[in-house]
Amino acid sequence: MNVKDNRVMDVANNQDRENQNVIMYKSRKTVNQEWDIIYADQLQPEPKEGDWHPQFGMYIGKEFSITTKMSSGRYVDLVGDQLVIKSRTASKTQKWIFDWKSRTVINVANKKSLSISSSGRGNKMNTWRTTSEWFQMYRYQKFQIINVRGKVMTVDGAKDVEGREIMVSKNSRGTHQQWNIVYSDKEVEIKDKGVSDWGFHISRPFYIVT
């Protein structure tokens, strides 16, 4: 508090986002005017790439895929910037990392952060430029991907079909709201030769004869 005019430190416009200005303003006793003081000898060491972060439930900087726990096991992918479930491919649009600096989940292909559409006002999930606002911050807990305001990543209508959109909704704890995180160093490689799991030789031309 400024002793001359009783103004206090204030996060401008009550906007909790990266690089938001801090100003002096009259006291309103709101959360954007409340602060903790942490002495240097009490600071925890800064986590580094590869460390497990218990608050967010993910490893920092380790590439992973997200798969639905519905029977298809489809992967979270992108159509444009919209999140959908699709069969596994070799595309980087199906790869993600948890970025500690921004506290967001970033798509490896487009370098944008997992987001709720329309700056959190919509219900579709997409990727957007990283701002570290609430609609881009998630934790992985008990097979669910949960936004910091409690919205849960959900396959729209619980329909396990190719290209189905991914939304946010209230938590019903259904299978359509449950996900596996599979780190790339633990993932089985995609076959590019030999016999596929479907029984066909991969990339080998054939005829179908009656």
N, C-alpha and C positions, 0 to 999 in steps of 0.2 A: 504494500500500500504506500502511495505517495503521501508523505506527512503534510504536504502543503495544501493539497486540494482533495485528499481522500480518494483519489482515483486508484484503481487496481489493475494488475496485469490481466489482459483479456485476450482470448483467442478470437480474432476478428470474425464477426457474423456467426459465431458459434459453429463454425465449419471444421469438423475433425478430419482434416486431410493433410497430405504431405505438403510442406512449404507454405502453409497458411500463415499469414502475418499475425504477430502478437503486438497488441496495442495497449495503451492505457485508457481506461474507461471508468465511468462511475460504477460503484459497486451495486450489483444486482443479485449477488449471492447465488449465481448460477454455476453449473459445472464447468463451463468454459472459463471461469475465473478462479477455479480451485487448482491447487498445485501441491505436489509432494516435493520435499527436499531430500535428496539422497547424497550422502557424503561419499567422497571418492573412495574411502577405504571400505565402504559397504557395497560398492558396485560388484555385480557378478561378472565374471569374465565373458567377453563377447563370444557367442557361439561361432563356430567356423563351418565351412563347407564339409558336408559328410556327417555332421553331428545330428543326433536325434533331438527333436524339440518336443518335449512332452506337452506343452500348452497347445501346439498346433497339430500334434500327432503325425508329423512327417519328418523325413530327413531333409536337411538343408542342402539344396543344390544337386540332389541326386535325381536323375531322370526316371520318370515312371509313367505307366499307363493307368487309366481308370476304367474298370470294367463293371458292368451291372451284375448284380447277384441274381437277376432273373435268369431263366433257364438258358437263354442264348449266350450269355456271357459277352454280349457285344461291348465294343469299346466306345468311350466318349471321344467324339470326333467333331470336326467343324464343317459346316456348309456355309461359306462366307465367314461370318463371325458368329453364327448361331450354333449352339451346342446341340448335337444329336447323338444317338447311338447307332453305330455301324459295325459291320464285320471287321475283323482285324486286317490291317494292311501294313505295308512298310512305311506309310506316310508319317512324317514328323508332326502332322496335325493331331495325331493320337498320342503325342508325348508331352509331358508336363514336368515342371520343376517347382519346388517351393523355394521362393526367393526371400531370404531373411531380411535383406535391406528394405524391401518394400512391404514385407509380410503378406505377400500375395502369391497365388499359384499362377505361373506364367506358362503359356503355350510355347513349345520349342520352335514351332514353325513360324509363327507371326510375332513372337515376342510381346504379346499382349496379355493382360491379366484376366483371369476368370472373374466374371462380373454378372450382376443382375441388370437387365436392360433398363434403359431410361434413367440411369443414375439411381437405381434402386426403386423407382416408381413402377416399373413393369413387373412381369412375372416370368418372362423368358430369361434363359441364361445364355450369355454370349461372352466374347472376349472384347476387351476395350483397352485403350491406352492406360498405362498404370498411373493411378492417382492415390492409391492406398487409402481410399475412403471406405466406409463401413461396408458398402455393397461389393467390395473386392476382397474382403477378409473372411477366411474360412478355417475351420479346424476339422480334422478327421477323427471321428470318435464313434466307437461301436459300429463300424461299417457305414457310418453316415458322414456326409459332407455338409457341415452346418455353418451357416453364416453367423457372424457375431451377434446379429439381432434375432437369431433363432430360426430363420427360414432354412428349409432343407432342400437339397438338390434332389429332383424328382423326375422320373420318366413320365411324360405327359399321359394322363389317362391310364397309367399302368399297362400300356400296350407294348408288348415286346416285339416290335417290328422294325425292319431296317429303315433308318433315317428318321425315327421318331424323335420329336423335339424334347429337349430337357428344360424343365421349368424349376421354379421354387414354389414351395407350398408349406402349409402347416405340417407338423410331424405326425404322421399316422403310423410310423415304424413298419410300413409295408416293404416287401421285397423290392418294389419299384423305387424305393428311397434308400436302398442299400447298395454299397459299392465296394469293390476290392481295389486297393492300390497295389500295383505290381511293378516293382523296381526293375529297370531294364537289365541289370546285372543278374537278376534271378529269373528272367523271362525266357521261356523256350524259344529258340530262334525259329523264324518262319522258314519252312522248307522251300528251296528253289530247285530241287532235283529229286529224283526217286519217286516213290509212290506216296501220294497225299493221304491224309486221313479219310478222304472221301473215296479212296479206292482207285483213283486214276493216276497214270503217270504224268508228272508235272511237265508242262510245255512240250509234250510229245504228241504230234498230230495223230488223229485216228479217224476211222470211218465207223459209222453205225450201220450195221448190216442186218436186214430182217432174216 
